[in-house]
Amino acid sequence: MIKQEQIEALKYMLLGSENGSEFSKKICFLLLDKSQCLSKAVCISITQSDKISKELVDDFNHGNHDMRSSNLKTHLGALMRMTGSDFNFTGHCGDYIDGTFKTGVGDDMDRYSGTIWLSAERYDHNAERIPFDLALINSVPLVSALYA
């Protein structure tokens, strides 16, 4: 477990990221908060529906990926290593359907989706699932208390 001040430092670094949209940063902030200072594995999934556009699913998947990518500037994985925690962000196309993770590849899944984890395990199927709530995500403040 790390200190809240370290979580705020991570948030501060993410605020300055050129990679990732406002929406994808809010997802990261939400997962950081729900992880209780990186002591609890969490994940969140999004699935295209009549209320959730393909573009929003793309933003969810690609925004997080872009912040993790070693080919861009944020290097979220390196920032996570600096905390001393084994936790990291991972993402994959797919969602939990009837308790099973389905990627849409050979799963007869007709919905476009994605899942992001914050855990010490890649694709941690035991992580607490945070329900996707667009109003909650939109209400996440993009601020850090580091220099407040």
ZIHUPE-V113745 format. One line per field, one symbol per residue. phi: phi as a letter, one per 30 degrees, with the letter a starting at -180 (. if undefined). psi: psi as a letter, one per 40 degrees, with the letter a starting at -180 (. if undefined). burial: + if it has 9 or more other ideal C-beta (glycine too) atoms within 8 Angstrom, else -. Layout:
phi->???
psi->???
burial->???
//
This chain:
phi->.cdeddddddeeddedddcidedddddddddedddhhhcbdbabbbbeadcbdedddededdddedddddcccdhedddddddicddadbbadkadbhicdbcjcichcccdaabbcbadcdhddcddddddbeddddddddbbdecd
psi->iiiddddddddddddeheiiidddddddddddddegffehhiiiiihhaeehidddddddddddddddheeaedfddddddeeeieiihiiihiihhfehhheeheefheihiihhihiehhfheeihhhhhhdddddehhgihedf.
burial->-+---++++++++++-+-++--++++++++++-++-++--++++++++---+---++-+++++++++++--+-++++-++--+-+-++++++-+++----++++--+-+-+-+++++++-+--+--+-++-+----+--+---+-+--
//
